[in-house]
Amino acid sequence: MEFKKQISLLLFLMFGLSVAQAQQHQFQLIDAADNKAIVEADIFYNQALITRTENGFFSISDQILPALFTIKSDGYSDLAIRLEPKSGSQKIYLKRSEVAISEIVLQSTLIPQNLQDIPAAVSLIGQKEFDRTDGVSILESLGMASGIFINQGAINTNKITIRGIGARSQYSTNRIQSYFDGIPLATAEGELTLDDFDPESLHHIEMIKGPTSSIFGAGLGGSINLYPKNKLPAKSTVKISGQAGSFNTQKYTAATALSLANSNLFATFSNLTSDGFRENGEVSKQSLLINGNVITTDKSNLTYLANFTRLKAFIPSSINDNDFINNPTSADLSWAQSEGYESYDRGLFGLSYSQFLTTKLQNTTSAFVSFRAGYEPRPFDILEENRISSGVRTKFALNTEIWKIKSDLSFGGEFYTEWFQTGNFKNLYKNFPGQGSVQGDRISENKQERIYMNGFGQINFKINSKLKLETGFNLNTTSYDLTDLFNSGDASQNGDYRFEPIFSPRLGVSYALAKGQNIYASVSRGFSIPTVAETLTPDRTINTDLNPETGTNYEIGFKANWLNNKLYTEINAYQIEIENLLVAQRIAEDQYVGVNAGKTSHRGLEFLANYRFDLTQKISLNTFFNGSVNRFEFRTFINENDNFSGNELPGVPNFTLNYGLDVKTTFGANLYVNARNVGPIYLNDSNTGRTDSYQLVNLKAAYKLAIFSGAEAHIYFGINNIFEEKYASSILTNAVGFGGKAPRYYYPGNPRNYYGGLQLQYQF
């Protein structure tokens, strides 16, 4: 009840405070190259859209000024600028989009800053990265960033690792937090599925690598933040597209962007079907996303989001070495006979309200509810899962002075709760040959209610024009109530359980050696809560003795622009020390149990270079090169009677390289060539086997042409894995052969495959 009173008081303050009308100050946007007016742009304050231009002009109340704003306009780089209250119309000059990447203002940090000034490694994925791929999944674009590795067993079977964190997870991504425009996508303990979001619905993605618990709570590996298209369009737009490719893969997308006086609305629907490269690999997925915002007053803004996904994806599972070499299209026999698959309905709904409470204080509060109803027939049993989550997150931003130093302060908290109900049934497929999975008697049922509370704060000090210091923290408490719906009496595990509170501090410093060239250093703590799946024991009860995984990240880096901002480079070195390592201990075929088994050390070097230049007045070239080299090892790891201390972590390569060339023209023809090199991957903790390194080369050609006024067509064609590389796109770590069978380590990657599509767009 006390928490509800606090929330009620907060909402009363947010919506009850009012600011008297004040003088409006006018600003005009000008193209820095030709001094012409820029007609359309959006103006943001602390990530909230507060106004738009009218014929190149906009006005801001002196109740808000002076303050830092971000201005966005198509074809121009985002501009972070401090506006002052002055008489008369003030001119603001925007640079066209060839300005350095480092000047992009990040939205995922507690306090918005330029990429250049943040003492952390951040990877940005935008429209040009989406354009390089076939668009079937956003994971292909994520995998082209340094320090990120995607294990892609199938369209629905994937695992994201950041700096090796989560590499030993068996089938899913965990230890990573993720948000869609500030609304949580991951479960509270960091388990995540990103496949539900179509690239067509996204504006960009920001990935902060390394522990981010001081900002987001449970996120030992890092955070992935998705942002929708929020640019207020000059005209309403409708897009429809169709794509077809190898393995009978078909994708159809319809999208619309509607512009009203003080609001916008975006809606995207996609339908994806595929037979898959392998047996028992059919996939059917439908996804709908609706988002938008409303400028309620000159001091407040409301954004909304609704997402629904329906998936049914059959699972070929992993195969042994002989089948991987000689019969890679095959599925594991037991999965094929049971016709095993994963299916779920997933929904997410959220609202976010931003308001200026005073001239220097702003609040943004988000509330959300999500659900997932899943059903997964597997050879060894049938899993039924249901989850409902709801919560609220509030953040205050204050521009002030501390000890006479100009400072930005952000603080707030979040509370959310998740209800899990999981159960298992016998799978009787062996008794009914040819019929696939058949549900038998129930063998377990548990219910959990987890409650998470995070308090967080951050202060950024601008010591002088070159030196900036930031410090932050997060305090987490997690508890759960367990109800055993299957066992009773002494066998029942009913009870209330709680993890110890976790304090996660962060300290970072950035220093400008010269204009556009910064060095930085940081130290941060992070944690991950055991997932519900990791708490399951062999007899399908709950292991209540697991402890959260914790870690400390030490990092130094250098970010720099060269050659008049045409070349941007980054390099960083890091070391992450993990304690209470959570590992999946195999206890039967395709069955695991989580245990705290030791410590790991993650050391690595990441680098990036982007170079853009104009070949002619009509043709520009953009080259990119990034990668990472690392050594991830068990510092101490004793699992039962085996001592693996000093061995390298399985499931993640010791190096990755990504490079390519984009050719863009003013007459609509574009060409994309990119390649990825992946180093060997150890198969097990004992390091007795590993995959071969491999290289994938992809190509895509596109052409855009006008049909008539307001209408255009976009035609494209692509080839993935041009040179028919044979490789393992994912592995099942520590696979064990049961009953004299060879262990099933390998998920074969797709051979050479083709795709092509047509998109029609109309503005009205």
N, C-alpha and C positions, 0 to 999 in steps of 0.2 A: 504494500500500500504506500510505503514511503516513496518508492521509486515513481509510482503513478502520480503522487502529489508533486514531485519534482518536475516530471514531464509536463504536467498541467500548468505549473507555474511558468516553465520555460515557454510553452506555447502562448500563454497569456501575455508574457513580455514581448514575444516576437510579433504577435498580431495586434497587440494593444498599443504599443508605442507608436507615436506618430511624430512627424517632423513638419514644422511649419513651412509654408510656402516661402521660397527664397528666390533670389535673383538667378536668372538663367544666363550662362555664358556660352557663346557660340563659337564653334570650331568648323573649319573647312579642310577637307582632304584634298591633297594635291599629289599628282604623279611626279616623283622626284626626277624622272628622266626627261619629261617634256613639258612640265609645269601645267598640264591640263587637269581639270577637276576630276576626281574619282567619285562617281555618282553613287555607287552602292557599297556599303560597308556595315559591319556590325561592331558595336562597342561593348566590351566586357569589363566588369570590375570584379576581381577575386573570383574569376571563372563564371560569374553570372552575367548573362546578356541583359543589358539595361536599356539600350536604345539602338536605333538604326539611323542611318543618314537619310535625309530628304534632299535630293538634288545636290548631294555632296556636302551638306551641312548637318551638324547635330549640335544639341545643346545639353549642358550639364549644370545642375544646380550648384550654387556655391556652398550649400549645406554639405556637399560631398567633397568639393575641392578644398585643398590640393590633395591629389591621390594618384596612385599608379593604375593605369588602364591598359587594356590590350585591344588593339584594333585589327579586325580581320576583313579582308576583301579578296575575292577571287583574282588570281593572277599576281597577288602581292604577298610578300612575307608578312607574317604577324608582327605587329609593332607593339612593344611594351614601352609606354611613355608616361611620364608624370605630368599631369595637366595642372596648371595654376589658374586661379581666378584673376583675369585681367579684363580691362575694358576693350570693347571692340571685338571684331571677329579675328580669331587666331588661326593661322594656317599650319597644317600638319602634313609633312611629306612622307609618302610611303614608297618603299623601294620594291621594284618588281622581284619576282620569286627567286631570282638567282642569288639573293642574299644568303649568307652562311646559315647552315643548319643550326649552328650554335646560338643563333638569335631567336630560335623558336621558344616560346614560353610554354613550359610544362604545366599541365593541369593536375597531375597525379600527386604532386608534393603538397604538404599541408599549406605551404606558402608558395604561390606561383613565382617562378624564377626562370630566367633564361637557362637553356641547357648548359651554356658556357660557365655559369656561376655555381652550378650545383655540385657539391663534393661527393658525387656518386656516379657510377656507370649506368647510363640510361640508353636503351636502344629504341629508336623510333621507327615505326612501320606506318607508311602513308600510302597515298594513291599510287605512287610510282612502284612501290613494292607489290601492291595488289596486282598492278597491270602486268607484272612479269610472269604470273602463274596462270593456271587454267581456271582458277576461281572456285574449284570444288570445295576447298576448305581453307580457312585462314591459317591453318598450321603450316602450310607450305611457305607462306611469307614469314612467319615467325622463325622457322628453321634457318632462314638466311641471315640471322643476326648472330653476332659473335657471342660465345658463352652459352648459347641456347642449343639444345639437341632434342630432336623429336624422334622418339621410337614410334613408328607408324606401322602397326601390325595389319590394320585394315582401316577403312574409312572411319569406323567407330571404335577401333581398338588402338589407342595411342597413349603416349606418356610423354609429358614435357619435363625436361630437367634443365635447371639453371645452375651452372657451375657445379654440376654433379649431384646437387641436392635432389633427392627423390629417385636416384638411379636404380635403387633396389626395390622400388615399388613394383608389384607384379603386373597389374593390368591397367592402372589408372594414374592420373596426375594427382599428386598431393604435395603438401609443404609449400604451396604457392597460393598467395591470395590474389583475387581478381575482382575487379569492379567494372560495371558498365555505367558510365557517367555517374559514378559515386554510389551505385547500388550494388551490393555484394552478389557475385556470381558463384564463388566457391562456398562450400559448406564452411561452417565456422572453424573447423579444424584444418581447412586448407585443401579439401578434395575438390577437384575441378574438372569440368567438361566445357571446352570452348567451341566444339563443333556446331553448336546450335545457332551460331551467328554467321550470317552470310556476309562475305566481303562487301557486297553491294550496299549493305546497310551501315557500313562503318566509314567514318572520316579518317581516323588514325588510331594507332595503338602505342602506348607508352609502357615499356618494360624496365623496371628498376631491378637491377641484378644484385644479389646478395641479400642478407637479412633486412627486412623492412618492417620489423615488428614495432618500431617506434612510431610508425604511421598507421599500420593496418592491423596490428595484432598478430595472430598466428600466420606467419609467412617467412619461414626460415630460408627458403630458397630465393624469394623475391616476390615481386608483384607484377601482374599483367593488367593494365587498365585500358579498357576499350571505350572509345568515344564515338557517338553517332554523328551523322551529318547534321549540323545545327546551323549552317549558314542560311540566313533568310534569303531565299531565291528571289531574283527580280521578277520572275514569272513562274507560274505553276508549271510543273514538269511531270510528264508521264514517260516511263521507260518499260519496254517489254523486251525480253531476250530469250533465246533458245540456244542450247549448246548440246552437241552430241560427240561421242568419242568412243574409243576402244572399250571392250568388255560390255558393250551395250549401255554405256553410261550416258544418261540424259539428264539435263538440268534446265528448268524453266523458271524464269524470274520475272516478276512484275513489281514495279516500284513507282511511287508517286511522291512529289514534294509540292505541298500547297502553301502559298504565301497569302496571308491575310494582313490586315492593317497593323496589328501589333502581336502577331503570333505566326507560328508555322506548324506544319504537320508533315511527318515523313512516315511512309508505310512501305514495307517490303515483304513480299511473299515469295518463297522459293520452294521448288519441288525437285528433289534429287532421287533418281533411281539408278541402280547399276547391278549387273550380274556378278561383278567382281572378277578379278584375275584368277581366283582359286575356287575350287568346289566349295559348296556351302558358304558362298560369299555374297549372296544377294543383299542389297540394301535398299530401303525405302525411307525417305525422310522429308517431312514437310515442316516449314518454319515460317512464322508470321511475326513481324516486329513493327510496332507502332510507337513513335516517339515524337516529341515536339516541345515547344515552350510557349509561354504566354507572358508578355510584358504587362504586368498588372498595374503598376504605377511607375513613375520615373525612379523609384527607389526599391522596387521589388520585382521578382521574376519567379515564375512557376514552370518547372519542367516535369514531364511525365513519360512513363515507359511501360509498355506491355509487350511481352514476348511469350510465344507459345511454340513448342516443338513436339512433334510426334515422330518416333523412330522405331523401326523394326529392322534389325541388322543381324543376319546369320553369321556364325563364328566358325571359321575354318580351323582356328587355333594354331599352335606351333607344331612343327614336324621335326623329325630326326635328320641327321646328317645325310643319310643315303637318299631320302626323299627330297631334301633340299637341293642336292646335286642333280638327281636323275628325274624327279617328278615334282617340281616346285608348285604345280597347279593343284596338287592333291590337298585334301583336308585330313586332319587326324581322323582315324577310323571311327573312334568312339563319338567324336563330335559330329561326323557325317551321319552315322547311324541314328543318333539321337536328334539330328537336325537342330542342334543347339543354336540358340540365338539370344540376343538382348533386345528388349523392347521397353519403351517408356513414353509417358506423356509428362512434359515438363513445362511449367509456367512461371513467369516472373512479372510482378507488377510493382511499380514504385512511383512515388511523388517526391519532388525536391523543391523547397521554397527558400529563396534567398531574399534578404531584406537588409537595408541600411538602418541600424538602430540609432546611430549617431553619425556625426560627420566622419568619424574615423573607425567606427565599429560596425562590422557586418556579421550577420549570422546566416548560415545555410543549414537547414535541417532536412533530412531525407527519411522517409518511412517506406518500408517495402514488405511484401509477402511473396513467398515462392512455394512451389510444391513440385514433387516428383513422385510418380507412381510407376514402379518398375517391375518387370517380370522377366526372369532369365532361366530358361530350361538349360541345364548342363548335364553332362553324362553322369556325374556322381550325385546330383540332386537338382531340385528346382528351387530357385531363390525368388522370394517375393519381398519387395521393399516399398515402403511408403515414407515420404518425408514431407513435412510442412515446416517452413521457417518464416519468422517475422521479426522485425526489429526496427530500430530508429537510431540514426546517427546525427549528431549535431556538432557543428564546428563554428567557432568564433574567430574572426580575423581582426586584428587591431594594429593600426599604425601609430607608433608612439616613440618615446625616447626613454631609454633605461641607462642610468648613470651618464646622462647627457650624450648618449650614443644613439644615432638613428637606428630604430629597431622595428622589425615586424614580428608580431606575436600571434600564434594560433594555438587554440586549445579547445578541448571538447571531450566528447565521450560517445560511446555506442553501447547499446544493449540489444541483444537479440537472443531468441530462443529457437531451438529446433526440436521437433518431435520425430523420432524414428520408430518405425515398427517393422521388424524384419522377421521372416520365418522361412523355414526350409521344409520341402516335401521330398519324399522318395520319387525317383524317376524310374518308371517301369518300362522304358523303351525296349529293353531286352526281352520282355515278355510279350511285346507286340511288334514283331519285326515289320519294317516297312512303313510304320505309322508315325515315326518320329517320337518325340518326347510325350510321355503319358504321365500325368500327375497321380502320385500315390498318396499314402498316409502322411500326415504331418509328423515331422521329427524334431522341430524346435519352433519357438516363437518368443521373441523378446521385444520389449518396448523401452525406449530411452527418451527422456526429456533433458536436453542439454541447455544450460543457461550460460551465456558468455557476457562479460562486462569488460570494456576497455576504457580507460581514461588516458588521454594523450595530450601532449603539449610540445610546442617547438618555438624557439626564439632565434631569429636571424639578426645578427649584429653587423652593421656596416661600419667597421672600425675606421676605415678611410676609403679613399677612392679605389684602392687596389685590394685591400684585405677584407674578407668577409668570413664570419664565424657563425656556425649554426649548431645548436644543441637541442636535443629532444628526448622524449621518453614515452613509454607506454607501460601501463600497469594493467595486467590481465588477471581476472579470476574466472575459473571455469568449474562448474559443478554439473552433475547429472544424477537423475533419479532413474533407477533401473527397476523394471517390473518384469518378472519372469512369468509369462503367460502359459508356459508349457509344463514346467516342473512345480511341484508343491512340497510342503514339508521341509525337511532338512536339505533337500536338493535345490530348493528355490534360492535365487540370488537377489530377491527383492531388497532394495536398500538405497540410501542416499550416499553418493560418493563425491569427493571434491579433490581437485588438483591444488597443489600449493600455489599461492599467488606468484606471478612472474613479473619481474621488473626488467624492462628492456630499454636501456639508454642508448643514445647515439650522440657522437660528437664529430663535426666535420669542419674543415677550413679550406678556403679557396683563395688563391693569390694570383693577381694578374701580373704576369711578367712583362707583358706589353699588350697593346690593344688586340683583343681577339686571341690571346694566348694565356691560358691559365694552368696552374698546377693545383692539385688538391690532395688532401689526405683525410681519411675518416676511420673511425672505430665504431662498430655497432653490434648490438646483441640481438638475437632472434630466437624464436621458439616455434615448435609445432606440437599440437596436441595429438595424441593417438587417435586415429580414425576409428569409427565403429567397426569396420572390417578388421582392423588390426587387433581389436580387443577380443575377437572371437577365439576360443580355444578349440582343440580337436574334438571335444565332446559337445561343441556348439553352445557352450556357456560363455560367460564374459570374464576375461582376465582383468580384474580390477586392480592389479598390482603394477601396471605399466606407468611409467613416468613420462612427462613431456620431453621431447628432444630439444636441446638448447645448443646455441653456438655463438661464437664471436668472430666477427669479420674485421680484418685489418686490410686497408687498401690505400694505395697511392696511384695517382694518375696525372695525365697531361692532355689538355684539349687545345687545339690550335687551328687558326685559319691562316692560309697562305695565298699568295698570288691574287691579291684583291678579292679574297673570299671565294675563289674558284676551287681551291683545294681545302678540304677539311680533314683533320686527322685526330685520332684519339689513341692513347695507349694507357693501359693500367695493369697493375700487378696486385694480386690479392692473396690472402691466406685466411681460410675459414676453419676454425677448430670446433668440431661437433662433439657433444657429450650426450650420454644416454641414448646412443644410436638405436633407433628403432629398425629392426630388420624382420623380414618375413622368413620364418623358419618352416621349411617344407616338412609336412607330416604324413602326406598321402598324395596320390596322383591328383594334381591340380588343387590341392588343399594346403593352406598355410596358416601359421599362427604368428602373431607379432611378439617379439621379445626385445628388451633392452640388452644389447650385447656388447657395448664398448664405445670406442671413440674413433672418429675419422678426421683426417686432415685433407683439406682441399686447397691446393696451391695452383695458381694459374696466371697466365699472361694473355690479355686480350688486346686486339689492335684493330684499327679501322682507318680507311682512307677513301674519300669520295672526291672525284675530280670532274668538273664540268667545264667544257669549253665549246665555243662555236666554230664548227668546221666552215660554214658559210653563213650568210645572213638567214638562210632558210633551214639549215641543218645544224643541230646541236648534238653533242655526244656527252654522255655521262658514264664514267667508269666507276666501279666500286670494288673494293677489296677489303675483306675483314676475316678475322679468324681468332682462334684461341689455341694455346698449347697448355697442357696441364699435367699435373700428377695428383690424382686423388687416391689416397691410400688409407688402409686401416691403421690407425695409430696403435690402438689395442683392441683386439677382437677375439674373444674366446667364445665359441658357440658349441655348447655341450663339451665334447672331448677334443675338439679341433681348435688349434691356435692359428689364426690367419693374420696375426699382427705383422705389419710391414707389407702385406700384399696390396695390390691395386684393386680399386672398386670395380666390380663387374657392371655391365649394362650401360657404359658411357665411354666414348672414344677418348684417346689421349690427345687428339688434335682434330680441329675442323677448319676448313678454308672455304670461303665463299667469294666468288668474283664474277664479274660480268660487264657487259656493255649495253647501254640503252642508246638507240639512235632515234631522235625525235625530229620531226619536220613541221614546218608551218603549213604544208599543203596536205597534212592528214595521214601520211604514211609513217609508221613506227616499227622498229625492230628491237627485240629483246633477246639477248643471249646471256645465259648465266650457267655457272658450274659450281659444283659442291664436291669437295674432297673430305672424306671421313676416314679417320684412322682406325686401327684395330680396336676391337671391343672384347674384353675378357668375358667369358661365359659364366664363370662361377667364382666363388670366394677363394678357392684354392689356386686360381690362376692356371689351371691345367689345360685350358683350351681358350682360343680366341678366334674371332672372325678375321677375315682379310680386310685390308683397307680398300676403299673403292672411290670412284669418281662418277658423278652424274652430270650430264650436260643437257640443258633444255633450250629450246628455241621457240619464239613466238613472234608472229608478224601480224600487224593490225593496220587497218585503213579506215579513216573516218571521212565521210563525204556528206555534203548537204543535199537534201532531196528537194525541198521547197522551203519557203519562209517558215522558220520555227521548227523544222523537222530535219533530222539527220540520221544517218545509218552508220553503225560501227561493225565492221566485219573483221574477224580474226581467225587465225589458224595456228596450231602449235604442235610441237613434238616433245615429249618427255623421254628422257633416257635415250638420247639419239644413238649412242654407240652400244646399246643392248648390254649394259653392264649387269652382271649377275651378282646380287648382293643381298644381305640380310637387312631389311628395313627396320627390324626390331628383333630383340632376343628375349627369351624367357630365362632370366638368371637362375642359376642353381637348379636347373631341371634335373630330375632323377628318373632313371628307367626302372619301372616296376614290372615284376613278372618276367624278367629276362629281356625286356624291351630296351632299345637304345633311348637315351634321354632326348626329349623334344625341345631343343634350344631355339629353333629358327622360325622366323616369319619371313618368307621370301618377299623381296621387293618387286614392284611391277616391272615387267620388261618394257621394251620400246612401245610407246602408245601415242595415239594421235587424238586430237580434238579440234573442233572448229565451231564457230558460233556467229550469230547475228544479233545485234541489239539495235532497236529502233527507239528514238527519243523525239518527243514533241513538246514544245513550250507554247503555252497559251496564256 
